[in-house]
């Protein structure tokens, strides 16, 4: 296909998105952001619509890039369906049913689903996306072509077609002292610390909300302690940006997104690129020189250059793009001598949680019966609760990076199936007559995926014996908290469990070595958050957000030293660690604002409760 006989329209570029949601979590897996009909079981009230320009009159065939999101687990008709209208004429196809295939993975893959044929004159025409169910139908792009060629569904074919029909120039955004990729708690604190120490910072965040797992999109409460020895001044930045309330899956206001945004906006040395997913890195001589990123809605492209970089993505995306070595899954016991490691290495990880909640109100409501397409539940397997908590956990046996969309979808699948069963089939369904499904996250709350190899890999025995190192920095206080499938749930849904248990090992407060915060392969790459250099077992302690925030603060301090002294991350350990010590003693957070971080300082995840 070429530009003379085909027109591709990205759904996120529609003039009016209506009630559809822009979904940009999976750009690296499926090639694009897309529109999601996230209506919680109620058809979207407002269609997405746009005007297009047809260059030449002709007979055009309609193709829609979409997917059948429930085909991994069900042979029944998917609930995620929508229609396309061209100039008011509704295409007879139900889009979102997929393109078939031999395996569930093939049937659930992104593909170009065919629609009808249209004679279109030269000039303007209207396209409309009309959702039918509110149950997460999705549309990436619409293709109108006079060619008889069937577009390829592979990611490579899609990228080639898109480059041909929608070439994307890259706008240069300049050079910075420090480029932070990822706007969760670790990335925010890294950017703020570096900016307050006088260097120019670019903060690239793939969403339009800051805070990562602690944002209103994911709604996970903060855990761990801040302001503890040996550097009790570390953590005051977290106090500035963290909410003053605890709990998972609460109302959006609970997570006080505005605090994060206001603090970032007040820093004159930070340039925020919100809504941009970094999708490539350019390297020279073993160092990153720049990254390119694509925006979520218009899908414009930018380039950002820098002296040092920080991977605060959680998934180590930047590290992999730059060629750094990473780890994922569980290491064999023999590799690091850990008593809690398995005999043989495997791909098992802690899973992701999709938070959701419902409320009892005065008015009755209905919800679609998921019997034909949903999870097969009964009175002994259903969990009739009003709120998901940490132990609603999926994807432990999947690839947390490659299967990210499948994992997220399974979390929604479980949530919808549970609520549907309670509304329509539970023995005491009358108790649910006035229960409304208020919120289901469509953003995964991840615990673990890839970890970047640093000059030191923190191990279980470092935390439990403990074994201190001379380059200790911020302190981890959370117990080694490992999650495993709940045997009661896994026994009935093997490989597709959605409930977990926490297995906890006590530790004393432990200072994380600085050498865990930079790549051993890429000379100017820092990391902070859950992708630092630790084993799977040790990750169970350091992964909570207050601890990750302090990692970011330390990395921001180190980046400022690198800029001012012309050093690289490893040089600080070798020749300038005392400079970092002096900064850690002072901290970079404000102490003239109310101190609110008294809650959830101790790990309580061993207890499963609805926490109403």
N, C-alpha and C positions, 0 to 999 in steps of 0.2 A: 504494500500500500504506500502511496506517496501523498504529498500535501495537495496535489492537484485533484484527487478524487475522494479525499477523506477529510473528515472533521472530527477531532477528539475534543470533548468538553469535560474538564475535571469537575466533579460534583461540588467540591469545596469552593470552586470559583463561581458558582451560581450567583446571580445578582441578589437573590433573596433566599436565604437558607431555610426560611420558615422555622418550624420547630425541630428540625433535624439537628443533630449534634456533630460537630467536627471531631473526628477520632484520629489522633496522630501517634498512638503508641507503637504502631507496627510498621512504620515507614521502612525500617531496615529489613524487615521480614517479607513484606509483600509489595514494597516499592512506592507507597504513596500514603498520604492521609486520605480519609474518606468520610462520607456522611453516614451516620448511624441513627436509626429510628428508635431511640431509647425512650420509649413512652411508658414503661412499666405496665404493659398489658393494655394500654388505652391507645387507640390509633391517634397519630399526631394530628392536631387540629389545624395546623397551617402547613401547606405544601411548600416544597422548595421549587423555585422557578427562576428561569433566566431566558434572555433573548440571545439567539445565535445568528450568525451571518453566513448564509449559503452563497458561495462564490459563483457556482454554475448550476443552472437548472438541470435536474436529472432524477433518476430513480435511485433512491438511497435505501440501503438496508440498515436496520437498527441493531446495534450490539450494546450490551450493558455489562460492564465488569462488576461482578458481584459474587456472592458465595452462599452456600447452604450451611449456615453456622451450626446446625444441630446434627448434621449427617455423621459426625464422629460417633454419636451415641444412639441414634435413632434412625430407623428406616421409614418412620412415619413422615407425613408432610411437615416441613419446617414451618414454624410460626413467623419467621422473619421475611415477609413478602411485601412487595410494593408494586405499583404500576407506573408506567411512563406515559405521559401525554405529549403529543406533538400538535401544536396549534389547536388544542382542545380535543383532539381525537385520541382516545385512550387505546393504547396497544393491548391486544388480548392476552399477552403473556403475563404470567405472574412471575416477577423477577425476584431472585433470592432463592430459587429452588435448586440452583446449581446446574452443572452440566453432566452429571452422571460420572461413572467410573467403576473400576473393579473393586477398589478398596475404600474403606471409610475415609482415609486420608485424601484419596483422589476425589471422592464425592464431596468432601468438605473444603476443597481448595478453591482459591480465587480463579475465576474463569470468565470468558466472554460469553454470556448467555445471549442467544439470538432472540430478536424480536421480529417485527413485521417489516414490510416494504412500503416506502412512501415516495410519492412524486413531489419534490420540493422545488419551487421556483427560486430564482436568484433573489437574494435579499434576506430580510429578517423573519425569523420564526421563533415560536415560543416552545421551550421544553419545561416540563413539570414532573417532579417526583411526588407521587401520592402514596403515602404509607397506608397499609391496610390493617395492621395489628398493634403497632407500638411495641413489638417484641424483637427489636434489634435487627431488622432488615438493614442491609448496608449496600451503598453504591459508591464505587470509586470513580468511574468515568463512563461516559456515553460516547459511542463511536457511530457516526453516520458515514457510510461509504458506498460509492457506486461500484467498488471492486467486488468480484465474486470470491475473493480470497477470504478464508476463515482466519481471523487473528489468533495467534498462538497464545496459550494460557500460561506458559512458563514465565517465571520472573524475568529471565533473560530476554524472551521475546517481547514481553511487555515493555521493558526498558528500551529496547531497540525501537519499537513502534512509537513510544512516547518521545524519544529523542528526535525521531524523524518528523513527527507531526507537531510536537510542542518543544522546539529547542529552547533551552533555558540559559540565558546569559547569567554570568556571575558578577555581582556588584562587590567591589572591594571596599571593605569597611575599615581598613587601616591596620596599624600595628600597635600592639599593647605590650606592657611589661609582663602581664600575667593573664592567661586565658583560662577561665574555669568553665568546664563543660558539665552541666548538671546543676539544677537549682533546688535540690533538696536541702536538708539541714546542713550537711557537710559542705556543699557547694556555697550556700549562702554565707556561712561563717568564714570559709576560705576567702571569698571575695571581700567581705567586710573587713576582715583583719588586714589583708594586704592593702586595701584602699586607705584604711586609717593610718597605715605606716608609710603612706606617701607615694605609692606606685599606681600606675594606670592599669585598670582591670577591665577585661571583657567577661561578662557573665552570660553564658548561652544556656537557655533553659528551653526544653522541648514543649513546654506547655505555657499557657497564659496565666497560670496560677503558680505561685512559689510555695515551697515547703515539702514537696515530695509526699512521703507517706503521712506526714502530719498536716497535709492540706485538706481543704474541704472536699477535694475530689476523692481522696482515699480514706481519711478519717481514722487514723491510728494514733493513739495517745503516745506521749513521750515516755521513755523509760531510761533508767540509769541515773547516776548522780553527777552533778557538776560541782565545781569549786571545792575540790578535794586535793589533798597532798599528793605529790610533792609540789604541785603548782596550783594552789587554790585560787589564783586569779583567772585560770582558764574556765570558761563557761559563762561569763557574764554576757557575751554576745547572745548566746542561746536564751538567756533570761530576757533580753530585749525583744527577741522575735518569737519566742514560744508562747503559746496560749496559757492562760492562767487556770485552765480546767483540765480534768483528766477524763479518760474514757475513750472507748472505740465506738464507731457507728452512731454518732450523735448528730444533732442538727448542724448545718453548715456553719452557723455563727460560732459554734463551739471551738472551732479551730483557728479563728481570728486571723484569717489570711491577710487582712489589712496590715497587721503588725509587721509581717515579713516585707510586704511591698513598701511600706512607708520607710522602713529603715534602709532598704536598698536605694530608694529614690532620694534619700537625704545624703547619700555619699557621692560627692562630686567626682570622685575618681573612678566610679563604676559606670560603665556603659552596659546596659541590660539589653540583650537580644532575646526577647520573650517570644515563644512560639516557634523556635527554630530547632530542628533536629540536625545534629552534625552527622553527615553521612559519608565523609571521606576526610582523610588526613594526608598532608603532603610532608614528606620527610627528606632531609638532606644530612648526610654524614652522621646518621644515628640519632638525629634530633628532629622533632616536629617543628616545621616552620610556619605552617598555617593549617586551618581546617576550613572546609566548606560546609554549609548548612542550608537546609530547605525549610521555608516557612510553612505553617500548617494550613492556612486558608487560601491565600493567593498562590502559594507554592513558589514564591520567588526564591532565588538563590543568592547567598552572600559568601564572601571569603573573609576570614579573620586571621591575622598573623600575630605571632607573639614570641617572646623570649623564653618563658616557661609556661607550661600547661599543667592543668590538674584534671584528672579523670574522676569526676564525682557523679558518674552516671549510674553507679550501682552495678551495672552489667558489664563494666570494663569495655564499653564500646570503643572509646577513643584509643585505648591501649591496643586493642585488636587491630584497628585500622592502621595504627602506626607500626605494627609488627612486634609488639611486646609479647612475651610469653605469659600465659594465664593458666589457671587451674579451674576445674569445675568438677563437682562430685566429691566423693569421699576418697581420701588417700588410704593406701594399704597400711596396716599397722607397722609393717617393717620399714616404711619410708621415713617416718619421723619418730617411731618408737612410742606411739600414743596408745594407751591402754584401751581407750574408747573407740579407736578406729577399727574397721572391719579387717578380717584376715586378707581379703582381696579388695583392691580398688574397684569402685563402681561409680555409676552416674547419679546416684541418689543425692537429692538436695532437700533442704527444707522448702516448703511450698509457699504459695502465694495465698493471701486471704482477700476475698471479695466481700467487703462489708455491706450490710443491708439492714434495714429495720422497717417495722410496721407499727401502726398506732391504732388504738381503739377509739372510735369516734361515735357520735350519736346517730350517724346516718348509715344505713346498709349499703353495701357495694358488692359488685361481682368481680370475678377474675377468670380469664379463660381456663378451661379444664385442659390440663397438659397430658391427659391420659394417652393420646395418640402419639405425642412427640417427646414427652418429658421423661424424667427419671422414674423408674418403676419403684414406687414406694408402697409401704403398707403400714399398718398400725404399729408394727414392731420396729420399723426402720426409719419412719419419719421423725424429725426433731421439731415438735410444734412450739417453737419459740418466737418471740417478737423481735429479736435482735441477734444478728450474727456477731460472734466475737472472735478472738484470735484463733481459736481452735477449729473454725470453719476454714479449712486449708486444703488447697488443691495443687496438683502438678508435681508431687514429690518424685514421681517416676518418669516425668517428662523432661525434655530439654528446656530449661527455663529461659533460654534465649531463642532458639529456633522454633520452639512450640509456644511462644509467648501468647499468641492470639488464641490458640486452642485452650491454653490454661485459663486465660481470662474468661473465655466463653463457657468453660465448664463451671466456673464459679457462678456465673449468671444462670446457667442451666439448673444448677442445684438450687439456687435461691428461688427462681420462678417455680420450679417443680415442687419445692417444699410449700411455698405459699399457696399454690394452686391446690395441692392435696388438702391442706388445712381448710381452704375455703369450700371445696367441692366434695371431698370424699372422707374426711376425718369422721370418726364415729360421733364426735362432739362438735361437728361443724357449726352447730347453732351458736357456739361460743365465738365463732369467727365471723359472724354475719356482718358486724359493723367494724371489722378490722380492715384497715386500708394499708396497702403497700406504699410507703411514703418515699423510700429511697433505696436504690440498688446502685452501688458503685459500678462504673464501667471501666475504672482504672485499677489495675492490679496493685495490691500491696505486697511487694516482694520482700522475701527474707534473704534469699541467696541465689547467686548464679555464678558468674566467673569471678575469680580473684587473681590479682596481678602479682607476679613474682617480683619481690623486692630483694634487697641484699640480705635480709633476714626474714625467715618465715616463722611467725609466732606459732607455738605448739601448745598442746594441752598441758604438758608438764611444766612449761614456763609459767603457766597460770596457777597450777595446783601445788607445786612444791614449796614456794615459787622460786623461779630463777630470774633474778633481776639483771638488767643490762645497763651499761654505762650511759646509753643514749635514751633512757626512759623519758617519756613526755607526758601526755594526758593520761588519765587513769580510768581503767575499766573497772566497774563495780558490779555489774550484772553477773549472776551465776552463769556457768556454762549451761546454756539453755538449748538443748537439742530437741527437735520435734520429729516425731515418727507417726505413721498412720495409727489411728486408734484401732486396736485389734477387733473391737466389736463392730466397727464400721467396715474395716478392710476385709473382714471375713465374709461379709455379705456382698461387698462390691470390690472384689480384688482388682487392683490396678486402677480403679476409678474411685478410690475412697475420697471423702471430702471432710473427714473429721480427724483431728490429730491429738496427740498427747505430748506434754512437755516432760523431758527427763532432765533433771537439774543437778548440777554438781557445784557445791559451794566453792568460792574462791575468796581470798582477801583482796582488797583493792590493789590493782597492779598497773604500773606505769608502762604504757605501750612503747616499744622502741621506735625511735625515729626511722630506722632503716626499713620499717614496714610501710613507709609512706612515700617511697619513690621506686620507680621501675629499675630493675637491674639491667635492662636492655636498652631503653630509650633515655638518653642522657638528661633530657630536660622535662621529664614527665613525673609529676607528683600524682598521688592518689589519696583520697580520703573518703570514708564511708565504708560500706560493706564489701567493697572490692579491694581492700588493702591486702597486704601480704600476710595471710594467716591460713592455717589449715581449716578444713571443714569443722573440726571439733572446736578449735579456738574461736572460730567465727561465732559460735554460740554465745560467747560473752560480749564481744566487741561490737556487735551489729546494731545495738539499740541506739535510738536517735540522739539522746543527749551525749553519749560517748562519741558518736559519729560527728556531732557538731564540734566538739572539742578537737577532734582530729583535723577538721577543716580549719579551725583557728590556728593550730600549729603549722599546718601547711601554708596558710596565708602569710604567717610570720616568716617562714623559711623562704617563700618566694620573694618577699621584700628584701631579705638579705642577699639572695641571688642577684636581684636587679642592682642593688646598690654597690655590691662588691664584685660584680662580674663573675659570679660563681654558678655552678650547677648543683642540683640537689645532693648528689653524692659528696661534693666538696664540703658541704656543711658538716656532715658527719666526720669527715677526715680532718678538716682544718678550722672550721668556724662554729663548732657546736656550742661553744660558750656564748657566742652572740645570740644563738637561739634560746639558750637558758635565760639570759637576761630579759629577753622579750617575754618568755613564758612566765617569769616572775611578776612582770608588770601586767600582762594581759592586755587585751585591746577592747574589751567590752566596757560599757558605761556602768558606773556604780551609783549614779544619781537618779536612777529610775526605780520604781517599786520592785522588790524581789518577790516573784510569784511562784518559783519552781520548787515548791515543797511537796508536791504530790507525786505518787508513783515512782519513788526513788528506789524502792525495793522490788525485786522480781516476784510477781504474784501469779505468773502464768501457769504454775503447776495446778491451779484450781480452775476447773471448768464451771463457769456460771454465766447466766444470761446477762448479769450485771445491769439490771434495769434501773 
